[in-house]
Amino acid sequence: PALKGLFPDDDDRKELVRHLMEAIASTALSHSRVIGAFHDDCLVGVAIWLPPGHSVDEKLGHFGRFVWSLLVTAPQRIFKVLSSNEVLDAFHQKNADCWYLVGLAVDPDWHQRGIGGRLLRDSLAFVDADQRPAYLETGKPENISYYQRFGFRAIERRELFRAGPPVW
């Protein structure tokens, strides 16, 4: 919902999200914290974690592609993106000593088969072994109860930009 609020055009959003996820995955991969679920050598789900003390913008080259793509495809949205980024940065700095679940995604053809739950359980094992807290963000209220089953709880509701959809 937050990305749809920032980028209402489906094609623009897909292109921008692709560049953003490349930046995020690149950072997470450099810290060996991407867990995949496979079926017959096909990736069907992924959990992307950033360890404590690391941030998405560490890989400025990858993040730069996202910013460039944003400037080319949706320059009128740059101020909304920057203001939402300020809100997120403040929250992430406050939680710098925590593991951050950047993304949990399962191919729609594989939904309702326990893949997301398995990815969360497997990844929470290394988070628990590190004895540090973890957090995530969701823009979908229906996801809150899902994540609560794995020990997460909603602690804050905020808007990333004025009149934007909430994020928990």
Secondary structure, 3 states (H helix, E strand, C coil): CHHHHHCCCHHHHHHHHHHHHHHHHHHHHCCCCEEEEEECCEEEEEEEEECCCCCHHHCHHHHHHHHHHHHHHCHHHHHHHHHHHHHHHHHHHHCCCCEEEEEEEECHHHCCCCHHHHHHHHHHHHHHHHCCCEEECCCCHHHHHHHHCCCCCCCCCEECCCCCCEEC
